[in-house]
């Protein structure tokens, strides 16, 4: 009979100790249920997004598109940041367009520096350019084409004439 009483006493103490948890469960059941439902919904949405991304990767063969890209090229220490190249292009381009009254040698050096920055920006974005291969009017046409391609890639450059905005689309 002593064992039965000890067991009964242990069960009574367990019931009294778990009474606050039972009250919390009764009074907060809606919040607990809401958290469980929201967690399950977020997991389901995340899983659906992962499946959609995997399907899109298979559809466009994303691995085949990025297989030839050398990411170590982007981490070189001598590579200038694209933001700095864009600032240089805007500064030099503005001087190139509004450089009236300067000697021809100065203007030629400015155009050469502008072309160098255009080549660096094209290399950074993986755009093909032929500025070094051409001269004269062909080089001017290539410069306008490269400016248009860079503008389409999101790099805002000075307009062909001072005071006008670039309208490449």
N, C-alpha and C positions, 0 to 999 in steps of 0.2 A: 504494500500500500504506500510505502514511502516513495517508491519510484513513480507511481501514478501521480502523487501530489507534486513531486518535483517537475514532472513533465507538464502538468497542468499549470504550475507556476511559471515555467519557462514560456509556455504558449501565451499566457496572460501578459507577461512582460513584453513579448514580441508584438502582441496586438496593441498594447499601449504605446510602444515605441514607434510603431508604423502608423499610428493614428494621424499625426501631422502630415505625413506623405499622402495618406488617403484623402484628407481634407483638401490638400493642394491639388491633387488629381481631380477631385470633384469640382472644385471652384475654377480651375484653370484648364479644363479639358478642351475648351474651344481654342485657346491659344496653342496648346500642344498639338491638337489636330491640325490647326492652320500651319504650324511649322513643318509638320510631317508632310502635308499636302504640297506646300511650297517647295520643300526640298526635293520631293519626288518630281514635281513639275520642272524645276530647274535642271535636274539630272536628265529628264526626258528631252528638254529643249537642247541641252548641250550635246547629247547623244545624236539628236536629229541633225544639228549643225555639223558635227563630225562626219556623219554619213554623207551629207550634202557636199562637203568639201572634198571628201574622198571620191565621190562620184564625179565632181567637176575636174579633179586632178586626172582621173582616168579619161574623161571626155576630151580634155585639151592636151593630154599627154604632157603634163607639166614637167615631169622628170626629163623628157626629151628636149624641152625648150631650155632648161637651165643646166643641162649636162655640160655644155661647152663653156659656161661662164666660170672664169677663174676668180674666186673670191679673194685670193691673196693679193690680187692686183689692187683691190680697194683698200688694203691695209698697209700699203707701202708708206714709209716715213716721208719720202720726198713728194708724195701726192698732195696737191693743194686741195683744200675743201672747196666744194662746189659753190658755197655761198661766197667765198672769197673771190673765186673766178668770176662770179656774176657781178660782184661789186666792182672788180677791175674792169670788166667789159662795159659796165654802165659809165664808169668814170672816163675811161679812155675813149669810148664811143662818143660821149658827149664832147670831149675835147676835140675829137676828130671831126665832128660835124660843125662845131662852132669855132674852129681854129683859124678864122680869117685874120690876115695880117701877119701870119707866122711864115718863116722861111720854108721853102719846099723840102729841104732836108729834114726839118723838124716834122713836117707833115708826113713824109715818107717813113720816118722812124716810128711815128705814132700809128700809122696804118700797119706797119710790120708788127708792132707790139699788140695791136688789136687782133691781127690774124693769129699770132701766137696764142693769145688767150682763147680765141675761138677754137683753135685746134685742141687745146687742153680741155676745154669744156666738152667738145665732141668726143674726145677720148674717154673722159670721165663718164659720159652718158652712153657710150657705145654707138655713136653716130658716125657714119662714113662721111669724110670730107676730102676735098682735093685742092685745098687752097695753095699748098706748096707746089703743086704740079702745073698750075696755070699762071698766066700773067695778063695784064691789060684788062680789056673789057670782060673776057672770060672769067678772070679772077674776081671782078666786081660782081658778076652774075652769081658765081659760086658763093661769094660772101653773103649776098642777099638770100640765096637759097639756104645756106647754113644758119643765118640769123632766123629765118622762118622756121626751120626744123627745131632749132633750140627754143624758139618762142612757143612752138607747139608742144615741146617737152616741158614747158612751164618756166622757162628762163626769160624774164622780161629784159629786153635790150633796147637801146636808144633807137629812135626811128631813123629812116633814111634821110629825112630832112629835119632840121632843127625845128622844134615847136610842134611836131606832129607825132601822134602815137602810132605804134606799130600795129598793123591790122592783119597779121598773118593768121589764117584759120585753117 
